[in-house]
Amino acid sequence: MSDGNFNRQLLPKNELSAGLRAGKAQMRTRAEQAFLQLIKEEFSSFSDDEVARLHDKFMQLIRS
């Protein structure tokens, strides 16, 4: 009968952490696309330089 302990060799290696990283990357990409779409729709008067500056700032905020 088991006493609640388990053999660590039976656990998958890094599948959980790899899945978490993949999910974070996917959500970061979705947020980036949504931000760019919002800028294009709501602030169409912005120049390309302004859009690029806002995009860079947004990506810095997401990564931190």
Secondary structure, DSSP 4 states (H G I P E B T S, - for coil): ---S---GGGSPSSHHHHHHHHHHHHHHHHHHHHHHHHHHHH-TTS-HHHHHHHHHHHHHHHH-
